[in-house]
Amino acid sequence: MSAEWRQECLGAGTAADADTDAGVSCLYEDAELLVLDKPSGLLCVPGRGPDKQDCLSGRALQRWPDALVVHRLDQATSGLVVMARSLAGQRLLSEAFAQRRVHKRYVAVVAGRPAEQQADDWQSIDLPIAADWERRPLRIIDAVQGKPSQTLWRAMPAATEGRDAPITRMQLQPVTGRTHQLRVHMAALGHPILGDALYADAAVHALSPRLLLHAHQLELAHPLSGQTLRFESAVPF
């Protein structure tokens, strides 16, 4: 699919359609999959220790006992998450993510103003990412050990008045799906995401009480019917 979203989809959902119960906001559900809207600060899966057991998958299981994890968002990131409702569906959806047949778009607010670009012109970041083993869970740009990692980005027109430092609202479209990819790539570009406790300096981190990164749009084929589904979650910042 091109950088532009297809206009015609056989199925669609928005945050306005969400049904909230058991601490879970659900945009879509059927016998094969769920599309949930995760808040910032909530883990996708349980962590280590009793204080890290509250998570999106755990809340989903209270409402849908057959819910299965397909992919994750960082704890600090908000937005759209897909879960399966059968082992076959989980396998097919996981394959779709691995084969880059699921198209995701994020909105972020970053520090500074990127170089001027033409309207609707997408730029590409192609920088390999590796684990920083001495400072896990951090990731680093590593031309030798890093895995190929690509992100598309473009600036969005948005007012920045009233702030002490220049900022830019951006659309980000990951081509690959490395851990912390968008956060690492934007920091490497010289425009870290506001509120990023891992990759921004103290001044940029302090500009927002949360990470300003939201999984805003998601498009995928239904694992059973092949129907194109497109979902949007309102950006909460």
Backbone as CSV, one residue per row, in Angstrom:
resi,resn,N_x,N_y,N_z,CA_x,CA_y,CA_z,C_x,C_y,C_z
1,MET,0.841,-1.188,0.000,0.000,0.000,0.000,0.880,1.242,0.000
2,SER,0.470,2.285,-0.658,1.228,3.535,-0.700,1.167,4.222,0.648
3,ALA,1.936,5.305,0.769,1.938,6.040,2.030,0.568,6.604,2.355
4,GLU,-0.246,6.827,1.320,-1.598,7.331,1.568,-2.527,6.162,1.850
5,TRP,-3.435,6.393,2.769,-4.389,5.345,3.120,-5.386,5.164,1.988
6,ARG,-5.777,3.921,1.766,-6.840,3.670,0.813,-8.123,4.310,1.309
7,GLN,-8.864,4.884,0.410,-10.081,5.590,0.778,-11.262,4.652,0.948
8,GLU,-11.285,3.551,0.215,-12.423,2.641,0.277,-12.063,1.437,1.123
9,CYS,-12.778,1.207,2.196,-12.558,0.062,3.065,-13.901,-0.607,3.336
10,LEU,-13.871,-1.912,3.438,-15.107,-2.651,3.654,-15.564,-2.605,5.097
11,GLY,-14.636,-2.327,6.020,-15.011,-2.208,7.422,-14.223,-1.081,8.042
12,ALA,-14.791,-0.419,9.029,-14.090,0.707,9.629,-14.600,0.943,11.025
13,GLY,-13.780,1.606,11.842,-14.204,1.959,13.189,-13.401,3.129,13.676
14,THR,-13.994,3.928,14.567,-13.307,5.073,15.140,-13.472,5.038,16.645
15,ALA,-12.714,5.902,17.322,-12.803,5.956,18.774,-14.209,6.337,19.226
16,ALA,-14.949,7.054,18.375,-16.317,7.436,18.736,-17.228,6.219,18.854
17,ASP,-16.818,5.106,18.207,-17.610,3.889,18.252,-17.214,2.984,19.425
18,ALA,-16.225,3.392,20.205,-15.651,2.506,21.216,-16.645,2.155,22.316
19,ASP,-16.546,0.917,22.760,-17.335,0.410,23.879,-16.363,0.163,25.028
20,THR,-16.575,0.819,26.144,-15.651,0.708,27.272,-16.273,-0.107,28.397
21,ASP,-15.563,-1.156,28.821,-16.019,-2.003,29.906,-14.794,-2.705,30.480
22,ALA,-14.815,-2.980,31.778,-13.715,-3.657,32.463,-12.381,-2.942,32.244
23,GLY,-12.432,-1.618,32.134,-11.201,-0.864,31.960,-10.595,-1.001,30.579
24,VAL,-11.387,-1.469,29.596,-10.886,-1.658,28.235,-11.782,-0.904,27.263
25,SER,-11.184,-0.105,26.398,-11.924,0.584,25.342,-11.798,-0.238,24.067
26,CYS,-12.924,-0.741,23.563,-12.931,-1.630,22.401,-13.581,-0.922,21.221
27,LEU,-12.846,-0.819,20.114,-13.382,-0.217,18.906,-14.079,-1.236,18.017
28,TYR,-13.648,-2.505,18.122,-14.204,-3.526,17.228,-14.033,-4.897,17.869
29,GLU,-15.030,-5.740,17.724,-14.900,-7.133,18.141,-15.745,-8.029,17.261
30,ASP,-15.214,-9.207,16.968,-15.983,-10.280,16.353,-15.405,-11.593,16.860
31,ALA,-15.760,-12.693,16.253,-15.342,-14.001,16.761,-13.849,-14.255,16.585
32,GLU,-13.174,-13.443,15.745,-11.774,-13.709,15.440,-10.794,-12.690,16.013
33,LEU,-11.234,-11.440,16.203,-10.269,-10.429,16.638,-10.934,-9.316,17.435
34,LEU,-10.086,-8.577,18.139,-10.466,-7.394,18.897,-9.548,-6.255,18.480
35,VAL,-10.086,-5.042,18.446,-9.255,-3.849,18.276,-9.519,-2.957,19.480
36,LEU,-8.484,-2.773,20.288,-8.599,-2.057,21.555,-7.838,-0.735,21.489
37,ASP,-8.201,0.189,22.391,-7.577,1.504,22.457,-6.862,1.611,23.801
38,LYS,-5.539,1.464,23.794,-4.754,1.426,25.025,-4.398,2.830,25.508
39,PRO,-4.592,3.116,26.785,-4.135,4.404,27.312,-2.634,4.401,27.582
40,SER,-2.042,5.573,27.575,-0.642,5.699,27.949,-0.466,5.287,29.407
41,GLY,0.647,4.604,29.702,0.938,4.200,31.069,0.512,2.787,31.407
42,LEU,-0.270,2.143,30.532,-0.733,0.780,30.777,0.119,-0.196,29.977
43,LEU,0.651,-1.220,30.644,1.395,-2.262,29.955,0.476,-3.036,29.014
44,CYS,1.041,-3.596,27.944,0.259,-4.479,27.073,0.174,-5.888,27.656
45,VAL,1.250,-6.349,28.278,1.301,-7.673,28.896,1.899,-7.527,30.295
46,PRO,1.710,-8.520,31.175,2.234,-8.380,32.542,3.752,-8.239,32.556
47,GLY,4.240,-7.449,33.509,5.672,-7.328,33.721,6.097,-8.162,34.918
48,ARG,7.320,-7.965,35.346,7.835,-8.690,36.505,7.455,-7.946,37.778
49,GLY,6.944,-8.685,38.753,6.582,-8.085,40.027,5.096,-7.849,40.154
50,PRO,4.598,-7.870,41.391,3.158,-7.719,41.621,2.604,-6.367,41.214
51,ASP,3.459,-5.344,41.141,2.991,-4.010,40.769,2.867,-3.833,39.259
52,LYS,3.221,-4.864,38.496,3.164,-4.769,37.032,2.229,-5.817,36.436
53,GLN,1.230,-6.225,37.186,0.296,-7.238,36.688,-0.908,-6.631,35.981
54,ASP,-1.244,-5.384,36.301,-2.341,-4.727,35.588,-1.866,-4.383,34.189
55,CYS,-2.580,-4.869,33.177,-2.154,-4.677,31.793,-3.347,-4.823,30.862
56,LEU,-3.159,-4.422,29.621,-4.243,-4.487,28.645,-4.707,-5.922,28.406
57,SER,-3.764,-6.852,28.248,-4.164,-8.239,27.993,-4.912,-8.825,29.174
58,GLY,-4.501,-8.485,30.394,-5.194,-8.979,31.578,-6.605,-8.418,31.675
59,ARG,-6.758,-7.149,31.386,-8.094,-6.547,31.407,-8.968,-7.155,30.311
60,ALA,-8.363,-7.387,29.133,-9.129,-7.978,28.037,-9.614,-9.376,28.402
61,LEU,-8.780,-10.149,29.087,-9.169,-11.513,29.459,-10.359,-11.540,30.411
62,GLN,-10.521,-10.499,31.207,-11.675,-10.440,32.100,-12.976,-10.329,31.321
63,ARG,-12.913,-9.736,30.149,-14.111,-9.533,29.324,-14.224,-10.550,28.196
64,TRP,-13.067,-10.933,27.622,-13.027,-11.927,26.550,-12.027,-13.008,26.961
65,PRO,-12.472,-14.082,27.585,-11.548,-15.105,28.104,-10.678,-15.769,27.042
66,ASP,-11.017,-15.594,25.765,-10.221,-16.200,24.693,-9.246,-15.212,24.045
67,ALA,-9.094,-14.006,24.604,-8.226,-12.986,23.994,-6.767,-13.415,24.018
68,LEU,-6.082,-13.237,22.888,-4.681,-13.637,22.737,-3.855,-12.470,22.198
69,VAL,-2.648,-12.320,22.716,-1.762,-11.224,22.321,-1.232,-11.464,20.910
70,VAL,-1.228,-10.417,20.093,-0.676,-10.476,18.739,0.547,-9.568,18.619
71,HIS,0.476,-8.354,19.139,1.579,-7.398,19.085,1.466,-6.492,20.310
72,ARG,2.411,-5.585,20.468,2.427,-4.724,21.653,2.726,-3.281,21.270
73,LEU,2.329,-2.393,22.162,2.803,-1.015,22.173,3.626,-0.813,23.429
74,ASP,4.569,0.128,23.378,5.285,0.498,24.602,4.291,0.945,25.667
75,GLN,4.664,0.753,26.919,3.804,1.178,28.024,3.450,2.662,27.904
76,ALA,4.397,3.478,27.505,4.171,4.926,27.463,3.363,5.375,26.245
77,THR,3.242,4.518,25.238,2.527,4.854,24.010,1.050,4.510,24.147
78,SER,0.194,5.338,23.614,-1.245,5.055,23.618,-1.692,4.682,22.209
79,GLY,-2.925,4.118,22.134,-3.514,3.893,20.822,-3.915,2.469,20.526
80,LEU,-4.017,2.145,19.240,-4.673,0.943,18.750,-3.828,-0.314,18.913
81,VAL,-4.470,-1.351,19.449,-3.840,-2.658,19.658,-4.805,-3.736,19.170
82,VAL,-4.285,-4.709,18.425,-5.081,-5.832,17.928,-4.830,-7.058,18.796
83,MET,-5.901,-7.770,19.142,-5.782,-9.063,19.817,-6.599,-10.086,19.040
84,ALA,-6.156,-11.344,19.088,-6.866,-12.437,18.419,-7.781,-13.140,19.406
85,ARG,-8.703,-13.969,18.875,-9.624,-14.712,19.738,-9.572,-16.217,19.452
86,SER,-8.579,-16.649,18.715,-8.359,-18.081,18.478,-6.896,-18.270,18.144
87,LEU,-6.378,-19.482,18.320,-4.985,-19.741,17.987,-4.733,-19.574,16.493
88,ALA,-5.702,-19.984,15.671,-5.543,-19.822,14.231,-5.524,-18.340,13.858
89,GLY,-6.417,-17.562,14.466,-6.436,-16.130,14.212,-5.165,-15.463,14.677
90,GLN,-4.648,-15.882,15.831,-3.397,-15.327,16.345,-2.253,-15.597,15.373
91,ARG,-2.193,-16.815,14.843,-1.137,-17.161,13.895,-1.237,-16.311,12.626
92,LEU,-2.437,-16.176,12.082,-2.619,-15.416,10.847,-2.330,-13.927,11.051
93,LEU,-2.787,-13.372,12.174,-2.527,-11.962,12.439,-1.046,-11.712,12.702
94,SER,-0.399,-12.619,13.428,1.039,-12.474,13.685,1.819,-12.517,12.375
95,GLU,1.403,-13.400,11.454,2.054,-13.469,10.149,1.842,-12.164,9.371
96,ALA,0.650,-11.600,9.465,0.368,-10.355,8.765,1.267,-9.225,9.266
97,PHE,1.462,-9.146,10.589,2.361,-8.135,11.144,3.792,-8.396,10.682
98,ALA,4.236,-9.656,10.755,5.612,-9.997,10.394,5.891,-9.721,8.919
99,GLN,4.872,-9.911,8.075,5.040,-9.717,6.633,4.686,-8.298,6.186
100,ARG,4.484,-7.405,7.139,4.231,-5.983,6.883,2.950,-5.758,6.081
101,ARG,1.953,-6.584,6.344,0.659,-6.420,5.684,-0.339,-5.684,6.576
102,VAL,0.112,-5.291,7.769,-0.681,-4.439,8.652,-0.075,-3.046,8.580
103,HIS,-0.891,-2.051,8.277,-0.393,-0.695,8.066,-0.799,0.182,9.249
104,LYS,0.208,0.785,9.876,-0.010,1.581,11.076,0.498,3.001,10.858
105,ARG,-0.200,3.927,11.459,0.238,5.317,11.416,0.093,5.918,12.815
106,TYR,1.124,6.655,13.225,1.173,7.265,14.549,1.190,8.783,14.412
107,VAL,0.791,9.450,15.489,0.974,10.895,15.608,1.894,11.136,16.802
108,ALA,2.850,12.018,16.625,3.783,12.364,17.698,3.986,13.873,17.706
109,VAL,4.402,14.386,18.848,4.850,15.778,18.944,6.323,15.728,19.329
110,VAL,7.164,16.366,18.507,8.607,16.280,18.705,9.196,17.651,18.974
111,ALA,10.389,17.645,19.528,11.097,18.896,19.799,11.709,19.432,18.514
112,GLY,11.666,20.752,18.361,12.285,21.397,17.216,11.404,21.383,15.980
113,ARG,11.979,21.883,14.890,11.270,21.924,13.616,12.143,21.281,12.549
114,PRO,11.699,20.151,12.000,12.488,19.502,10.944,12.649,20.407,9.735
115,ALA,13.580,20.045,8.873,13.841,20.832,7.664,12.567,20.995,6.848
116,GLU,12.470,22.102,6.144,11.285,22.391,5.337,11.047,21.280,4.322
117,GLN,9.786,20.950,4.118,9.423,19.930,3.146,8.154,20.379,2.431
118,GLN,7.911,19.817,1.282,6.693,20.138,0.554,5.511,19.482,1.243
119,ALA,4.330,20.092,1.114,3.128,19.559,1.740,2.910,18.118,1.313
120,ASP,2.553,17.284,2.291,2.258,15.868,2.064,3.454,15.075,1.561
121,ASP,4.647,15.618,1.713,5.853,14.926,1.256,6.415,14.076,2.388
122,TRP,6.470,12.765,2.180,6.983,11.850,3.196,8.501,11.742,3.079
123,GLN,9.168,11.762,4.230,10.605,11.555,4.315,10.863,10.179,4.920
124,SER,12.057,9.653,4.689,12.378,8.308,5.170,13.584,8.333,6.099
125,ILE,13.505,7.577,7.165,14.639,7.326,8.062,15.008,5.857,7.903
126,ASP,16.254,5.586,7.580,16.724,4.211,7.387,17.991,4.030,8.221
127,LEU,17.796,3.704,9.491,18.901,3.563,10.431,18.738,2.270,11.213
128,PRO,19.751,1.398,11.218,19.638,0.098,11.895,19.616,0.242,13.412
129,ILE,18.790,-0.555,14.053,18.590,-0.471,15.506,19.034,-1.778,16.166
130,ALA,19.742,-1.640,17.279,20.205,-2.791,18.057,19.904,-2.557,19.535
131,ALA,19.876,-3.641,20.300,19.718,-3.531,21.743,20.982,-2.941,22.357
132,ASP,20.813,-2.069,23.330,21.930,-1.536,24.107,22.063,-2.431,25.336
133,TRP,22.828,-3.503,25.218,22.836,-4.558,26.227,23.251,-4.065,27.602
134,GLU,24.076,-3.037,27.664,24.521,-2.525,28.962,23.483,-1.622,29.610
135,ARG,22.501,-1.173,28.817,21.484,-0.261,29.352,20.078,-0.711,28.952
136,ARG,19.864,-1.995,28.937,18.535,-2.492,28.564,17.475,-1.885,29.479
137,PRO,16.276,-1.531,28.943,15.745,-1.908,27.626,16.035,-0.918,26.505
138,LEU,17.026,-0.045,26.667,17.303,0.959,25.641,17.763,0.322,24.336
139,ARG,17.483,1.017,23.243,17.961,0.648,21.918,18.859,1.762,21.396
140,ILE,19.752,1.392,20.475,20.687,2.350,19.901,20.761,2.156,18.388
141,ILE,21.245,3.193,17.696,21.577,3.065,16.281,22.943,2.399,16.191
142,ASP,23.009,1.288,15.454,24.256,0.523,15.369,24.390,-0.014,13.942
143,ALA,25.322,0.559,13.177,25.479,0.177,11.780,26.027,-1.229,11.613
144,VAL,26.647,-1.782,12.658,27.254,-3.115,12.559,26.300,-4.195,13.061
145,GLN,25.779,-4.026,14.264,24.952,-5.054,14.893,23.451,-4.812,14.704
146,GLY,23.073,-3.626,14.266,21.663,-3.282,14.206,20.901,-3.993,13.103
147,LYS,19.597,-4.156,13.339,18.704,-4.741,12.335,18.147,-3.614,11.459
148,PRO,17.939,-3.894,10.168,17.385,-2.860,9.284,16.082,-2.301,9.848
149,SER,15.968,-0.981,9.847,14.808,-0.315,10.455,14.465,0.917,9.632
150,GLN,13.199,0.999,9.196,12.780,2.114,8.363,11.502,2.747,8.913
151,THR,11.489,4.065,8.896,10.326,4.845,9.333,10.063,5.946,8.311
152,LEU,8.792,6.141,7.953,8.386,7.285,7.141,7.833,8.362,8.068
153,TRP,8.096,9.627,7.741,7.591,10.704,8.592,7.254,11.933,7.745
154,ARG,6.334,12.724,8.246,6.056,14.020,7.652,5.502,14.944,8.723
155,ALA,5.841,16.211,8.594,5.359,17.211,9.545,3.903,17.542,9.237
156,MET,3.147,17.857,10.296,1.751,18.256,10.156,1.634,19.731,10.510
157,PRO,0.769,20.461,9.820,0.561,21.862,10.201,-0.141,21.933,11.550
158,ALA,0.480,22.605,12.495,-0.116,22.720,13.833,0.477,23.929,14.521
159,ALA,-0.342,24.603,15.309,0.123,25.788,16.026,1.088,25.391,17.135
160,THR,2.143,26.169,17.316,3.118,25.898,18.377,3.263,27.088,19.313
161,GLU,2.347,28.042,19.205,2.459,29.215,20.056,2.264,28.846,21.522
162,GLY,2.845,29.682,22.368,2.638,29.486,23.793,3.618,28.530,24.435
163,ARG,4.586,28.018,23.652,5.587,27.121,24.217,6.931,27.828,24.268
164,ASP,7.725,27.424,25.251,9.045,28.023,25.399,10.005,27.540,24.320
165,ALA,9.741,26.351,23.768,10.628,25.788,22.757,9.803,25.385,21.534
166,PRO,10.384,25.465,20.325,9.643,25.065,19.126,9.341,23.571,19.137
167,ILE,8.169,23.212,18.687,7.763,21.812,18.605,7.064,21.584,17.277
168,THR,6.935,20.327,16.878,6.282,19.977,15.620,5.432,18.732,15.818
169,ARG,4.214,18.800,15.309,3.346,17.620,15.288,3.650,16.847,14.006
170,MET,3.819,15.522,14.137,4.251,14.720,13.006,3.405,13.468,12.859
171,GLN,3.317,12.973,11.629,2.801,11.637,11.357,3.989,10.719,11.134
172,LEU,3.926,9.549,11.735,4.996,8.554,11.616,4.397,7.245,11.130
173,GLN,5.065,6.625,10.178,4.590,5.354,9.648,5.743,4.357,9.669
174,PRO,5.745,3.410,10.621,6.830,2.433,10.661,6.719,1.438,9.513
175,VAL,7.826,1.212,8.829,7.885,0.181,7.791,8.280,-1.140,8.433
176,THR,9.288,-1.089,9.292,9.647,-2.238,10.124,9.053,-2.028,11.515
177,GLY,9.226,-2.993,12.395,8.607,-2.903,13.713,9.551,-3.226,14.849
178,ARG,10.678,-2.525,14.909,11.657,-2.771,15.978,11.186,-2.148,17.292
179,THR,11.646,-2.699,18.389,11.340,-2.153,19.709,11.815,-0.703,19.798
180,HIS,10.917,0.185,20.258,11.227,1.611,20.428,11.612,2.301,19.123
181,GLN,11.266,1.717,17.980,11.765,2.235,16.702,11.461,3.708,16.484
182,LEU,10.225,4.116,16.666,9.871,5.505,16.389,10.589,6.455,17.335
183,ARG,10.698,6.056,18.584,11.365,6.896,19.575,12.857,7.034,19.267
184,VAL,13.491,5.919,18.906,14.923,5.937,18.582,15.182,6.741,17.301
185,HIS,14.354,6.518,16.288,14.562,7.217,15.020,14.359,8.721,15.145
186,MET,13.344,9.140,15.893,13.130,10.579,16.023,14.251,11.219,16.834
187,ALA,14.735,10.530,17.848,15.867,11.061,18.614,17.110,11.141,17.737
188,ALA,17.326,10.130,16.888,18.490,10.136,15.999,18.388,11.239,14.961
189,LEU,17.175,11.614,14.591,16.954,12.701,13.640,17.213,14.066,14.278
190,GLY,17.347,14.073,15.611,17.549,15.323,16.329,16.270,15.952,16.810
191,HIS,15.160,15.183,16.770,13.852,15.683,17.179,13.166,14.652,18.088
192,PRO,13.655,14.493,19.315,13.051,13.505,20.221,11.606,13.842,20.534
193,ILE,10.848,12.809,20.874,9.431,12.982,21.178,9.281,13.574,22.569
194,LEU,8.371,14.538,22.696,8.137,15.177,23.991,7.679,14.133,25.008
195,GLY,8.189,14.258,26.239,7.804,13.353,27.312,8.519,12.025,27.291
196,ASP,9.512,11.856,26.412,10.202,10.568,26.320,11.253,10.450,27.425
197,ALA,10.993,9.549,28.368,11.879,9.375,29.512,13.144,8.601,29.147
198,LEU,13.170,7.947,27.984,14.306,7.108,27.619,15.253,7.768,26.617
199,TYR,14.719,8.520,25.654,15.546,8.988,24.543,15.614,10.506,24.397
200,ALA,14.906,11.230,25.236,14.978,12.691,25.208,15.825,13.190,26.380
201,ASP,16.389,14.375,26.226,17.109,14.950,27.364,16.097,15.454,28.389
202,ALA,16.589,15.902,29.524,15.712,16.275,30.636,14.753,17.402,30.249
203,ALA,15.231,18.354,29.449,14.385,19.497,29.078,13.219,19.060,28.204
204,VAL,13.467,18.190,27.224,12.402,17.718,26.334,11.475,16.766,27.073
205,HIS,12.034,15.942,27.921,11.222,15.048,28.748,10.237,15.851,29.589
206,ALA,10.689,16.960,30.116,9.857,17.769,31.022,8.757,18.542,30.301
207,LEU,8.782,18.576,28.968,7.775,19.345,28.237,6.397,18.687,28.237
208,SER,6.322,17.416,28.622,5.023,16.730,28.676,5.031,15.700,29.797
209,PRO,3.905,15.568,30.522,3.837,14.557,31.586,3.710,13.134,31.054
210,ARG,3.472,12.974,29.752,3.400,11.647,29.136,4.140,11.687,27.802
211,LEU,4.475,10.520,27.278,5.065,10.429,25.949,4.020,10.824,24.909
212,LEU,4.333,11.798,24.072,3.372,12.262,23.075,3.519,11.446,21.787
213,LEU,3.120,10.184,21.894,3.145,9.242,20.779,1.884,8.400,20.858
214,HIS,1.113,8.374,19.755,-0.196,7.711,19.758,-0.383,6.919,18.480
215,ALA,-0.724,5.644,18.608,-1.035,4.781,17.456,-2.426,5.158,16.965
216,HIS,-2.471,5.959,15.929,-3.677,6.673,15.516,-4.516,5.911,14.491
217,GLN,-3.872,5.246,13.542,-4.591,4.551,12.475,-4.036,3.154,12.286
218,LEU,-4.927,2.250,11.878,-4.557,0.853,11.679,-5.388,0.294,10.538
219,GLU,-4.746,-0.377,9.606,-5.451,-1.014,8.496,-4.929,-2.430,8.310
220,LEU,-5.826,-3.384,8.226,-5.441,-4.785,8.071,-6.555,-5.558,7.393
221,ALA,-6.204,-6.750,6.890,-7.199,-7.653,6.323,-7.713,-8.565,7.433
222,HIS,-9.018,-8.772,7.479,-9.589,-9.679,8.464,-9.005,-11.070,8.252
223,PRO,-8.544,-11.748,9.328,-7.849,-13.024,9.156,-8.716,-14.135,8.565
224,LEU,-10.019,-14.032,8.700,-10.906,-15.077,8.187,-11.514,-14.702,6.838
225,SER,-12.089,-13.519,6.750,-12.816,-13.123,5.543,-11.952,-12.408,4.511
226,GLY,-10.815,-11.856,4.941,-9.994,-11.063,4.047,-10.500,-9.642,3.866
227,GLN,-11.604,-9.301,4.522,-12.176,-7.964,4.441,-11.189,-6.919,4.959
228,THR,-11.083,-5.802,4.249,-10.207,-4.724,4.695,-10.865,-3.956,5.833
229,LEU,-10.162,-3.847,6.933,-10.656,-3.131,8.108,-9.730,-1.952,8.376
230,ARG,-10.319,-0.821,8.653,-9.536,0.367,8.978,-10.092,1.004,10.234
231,PHE,-9.202,1.385,11.143,-9.617,1.944,12.425,-8.830,3.212,12.716
232,GLU,-9.470,4.117,13.450,-8.820,5.344,13.882,-9.115,5.585,15.360
233,SER,-8.121,6.053,16.069,-8.261,6.426,17.469,-7.922,7.905,17.601
234,ALA,-8.790,8.667,18.220,-8.561,10.101,18.374,-7.283,10.360,19.141
235,VAL,-6.498,11.322,18.670,-5.234,11.657,19.330,-5.552,12.436,20.607
236,PRO,-5.081,11.962,21.772,-5.474,12.594,23.037,-4.590,13.761,23.465
237,PHE,-3.795,14.295,22.555,-2.941,15.437,22.906,-2.849,16.397,21.730
